[in-house]
Amino acid sequence: YYKKVFMEKGYEVNHENQGIVIDEKRKKIGFTVSPVGMVEGSKALTKMLVCDFSDVRRWYISSKDIKHPQGGIAFTMYTINVEIAYPASPMQMFDAKNEFDAQQWIAKLTSLINN
């Protein structure tokens, strides 16, 4: 749904994951999961927050061990945290499939934003 909304607004989707879509050419990122308060005329598109690469301040991985009911760790959840220059909702997040996927997203964001 959000990919479609992003594209209907004239953006291309070059990179995507649940929670994020990226238009590399226009240097735009759409965050699709964060429940931001929508204000007419803001950066938000139908419950999607769109920002420029230049709005991104910091990005990093966080992880959380999910415990098995019988004890021990069942699995680890990996989340990519992206801090942006948007006071109404400065922290955006999306989940990665595993540690490798999380590292790939960090490298991808670094490459896109720093170039």
C-alpha positions in Angstrom: 0.0 0.0 0.0 2.6 2.5 1.0 4.8 1.7 -2.0 1.8 2.5 -4.2 1.1 5.8 -2.3 4.8 6.8 -2.6 4.7 6.1 -6.4 1.4 7.9 -6.9 3.1 11.0 -5.5 5.7 10.8 -8.3 8.5 9.0 -6.5 10.3 5.9 -7.7 11.0 3.0 -5.4 14.6 1.9 -5.8 15.0 0.3 -2.4 12.3 -1.0 0.0 11.7 -3.0 3.1 8.8 -3.2 5.4 8.7 0.3 6.9 10.8 2.1 4.3 10.9 3.1 0.7 13.7 5.0 -1.0 13.8 7.1 -4.2 17.5 7.2 -4.9 17.3 9.7 -7.8 15.2 12.3 -5.9 17.0 11.5 -2.6 13.8 10.9 -0.7 13.0 8.4 2.0 9.5 7.4 2.9 8.9 5.9 6.4 5.7 3.8 6.4 5.2 2.4 9.9 5.7 5.3 12.3 2.4 6.6 13.7 3.2 10.3 13.2 0.6 13.0 13.7 -0.4 14.1 10.2 -0.6 17.9 9.5 -1.9 19.2 6.3 1.0 20.5 4.2 3.6 18.7 6.3 6.1 16.2 5.0 3.6 13.4 5.6 1.8 11.6 2.7 -1.2 9.6 3.8 0.3 8.2 7.0 3.8 8.1 5.4 6.6 10.5 6.4 8.7 11.5 3.5 12.0 13.3 4.0 15.1 14.3 2.1 18.4 12.4 2.5 19.7 15.6 4.0 17.1 15.4 6.8 18.7 12.2 8.1 21.0 12.8 11.1 21.9 9.4 12.3 21.2 5.7 11.6 22.1 2.6 13.6 21.1 -0.9 14.5 19.4 -1.9 17.8 18.6 -5.5 18.8 16.4 -7.2 21.3 16.6 -10.8 22.4 13.2 -12.5 22.5 13.1 -15.1 25.3 11.8 -18.6 24.7 9.0 -19.5 27.2 11.0 -22.4 28.4 14.1 -20.2 28.9 16.9 -19.1 26.7 16.8 -16.9 23.7 14.3 -17.9 21.0 15.6 -15.3 18.5 16.9 -11.8 18.2 15.0 -8.9 16.6 17.0 -6.3 14.7 15.7 -2.8 14.1 17.2 0.0 12.0 16.7 3.4 13.8 16.9 6.5 11.7 17.0 9.9 13.4 15.7 12.7 11.2 15.3 16.5 11.5 11.6 16.5 12.0 10.7 17.5 15.6 7.2 16.0 15.4 8.6 12.5 14.9 12.4 12.5 15.0 12.9 8.8 15.4 11.8 6.4 12.6 12.4 2.7 12.7 12.0 -0.4 10.5 12.8 -4.0 11.2 15.4 -6.1 9.5 15.1 -9.9 8.8 18.3 -10.8 10.6 21.7 -9.4 11.6 23.1 -9.6 8.1 20.1 -7.8 6.7 20.5 -5.1 9.3 24.1 -4.6 8.4 23.2 -4.5 4.7 20.7 -1.7 5.4 23.2 0.3 7.5 25.7 0.0 4.6 23.0 0.9 2.1 21.9 4.0 4.0 25.5 5.1 4.5 26.2 4.8 0.8 23.0 6.6 -0.3 23.2 9.4 2.3 26.9 10.1 2.2 27.2 10.2 -1.6 
